[in-house]
Amino acid sequence: MKSIPLIAALTLAGALCGTQLAVAAQQTEAEPKGGALHPSELKVGEKAPADSDRESAAIDWKAKGLPEPEKESQWVQVKDKYVRVQITNNRIMEIVPVKK
């Protein structure tokens, strides 16, 4: 009769493991596209690539012929685009192609 508690414990452990796998799968699917992994898919309103909100990432907008950034935003360059990023939440506000 000792096998019944053992079977119950193993069943419970298996159910908990299955739940963890399902949660991990949902979290993977919920990750947004764009940002640092796919910089070619930049879109207004989405998160900018990592570190775009840092002061050291800002470019000289005057020298590039860009409009003055609004308060709490800055211009950064991501590959072949200038991106105006909101510093407080790292969201893309505007995208301008680099003039060649």
Contacts in CASP RR format, 6 or more apart in sequence:
PFRMAT RR
TARGET T0000
AUTHOR 0000-0000-0000
METHOD contacts of the structure
MODEL  1
MKSIPLIAALTLAGALCGTQLAVAAQQTEAEPKGGALHPSELKVGEKAPA
DSDRESAAIDWKAKGLPEPEKESQWVQVKDKYVRVQITNNRIMEIVPVKK
32 46 0 8 1.000
32 47 0 8 1.000
33 41 0 8 1.000
34 41 0 8 1.000
34 42 0 8 1.000
34 43 0 8 1.000
34 46 0 8 1.000
34 47 0 8 1.000
35 41 0 8 1.000
35 42 0 8 1.000
35 46 0 8 1.000
35 47 0 8 1.000
35 48 0 8 1.000
35 49 0 8 1.000
35 50 0 8 1.000
36 49 0 8 1.000
36 50 0 8 1.000
39 49 0 8 1.000
39 78 0 8 1.000
39 79 0 8 1.000
40 79 0 8 1.000
42 48 0 8 1.000
42 78 0 8 1.000
42 81 0 8 1.000
42 83 0 8 1.000
42 92 0 8 1.000
42 95 0 8 1.000
43 92 0 8 1.000
43 95 0 8 1.000
44 92 0 8 1.000
44 93 0 8 1.000
44 94 0 8 1.000
44 95 0 8 1.000
45 91 0 8 1.000
45 92 0 8 1.000
45 93 0 8 1.000
46 91 0 8 1.000
46 92 0 8 1.000
47 90 0 8 1.000
47 91 0 8 1.000
47 92 0 8 1.000
48 76 0 8 1.000
48 78 0 8 1.000
48 83 0 8 1.000
48 85 0 8 1.000
48 90 0 8 1.000
48 91 0 8 1.000
48 92 0 8 1.000
49 78 0 8 1.000
51 57 0 8 1.000
52 76 0 8 1.000
52 78 0 8 1.000
52 83 0 8 1.000
52 85 0 8 1.000
52 90 0 8 1.000
53 74 0 8 1.000
53 85 0 8 1.000
53 86 0 8 1.000
53 87 0 8 1.000
53 88 0 8 1.000
53 89 0 8 1.000
53 90 0 8 1.000
55 74 0 8 1.000
57 74 0 8 1.000
57 76 0 8 1.000
58 74 0 8 1.000
58 75 0 8 1.000
58 76 0 8 1.000
59 75 0 8 1.000
59 76 0 8 1.000
59 77 0 8 1.000
59 82 0 8 1.000
61 67 0 8 1.000
61 68 0 8 1.000
61 69 0 8 1.000
61 74 0 8 1.000
61 75 0 8 1.000
64 75 0 8 1.000
64 82 0 8 1.000
66 75 0 8 1.000
66 82 0 8 1.000
66 84 0 8 1.000
66 96 0 8 1.000
69 75 0 8 1.000
69 84 0 8 1.000
70 84 0 8 1.000
70 93 0 8 1.000
72 86 0 8 1.000
72 87 0 8 1.000
72 88 0 8 1.000
73 84 0 8 1.000
73 85 0 8 1.000
73 86 0 8 1.000
73 87 0 8 1.000
73 93 0 8 1.000
74 84 0 8 1.000
74 85 0 8 1.000
74 87 0 8 1.000
75 82 0 8 1.000
75 83 0 8 1.000
75 84 0 8 1.000
75 85 0 8 1.000
76 82 0 8 1.000
76 83 0 8 1.000
76 85 0 8 1.000
77 83 0 8 1.000
77 98 0 8 1.000
80 97 0 8 1.000
80 98 0 8 1.000
81 95 0 8 1.000
81 96 0 8 1.000
81 97 0 8 1.000
81 98 0 8 1.000
82 95 0 8 1.000
82 96 0 8 1.000
82 97 0 8 1.000
82 98 0 8 1.000
83 92 0 8 1.000
83 94 0 8 1.000
83 95 0 8 1.000
83 96 0 8 1.000
84 92 0 8 1.000
84 93 0 8 1.000
84 94 0 8 1.000
84 95 0 8 1.000
84 96 0 8 1.000
85 91 0 8 1.000
85 92 0 8 1.000
85 93 0 8 1.000
86 92 0 8 1.000
86 93 0 8 1.000
END
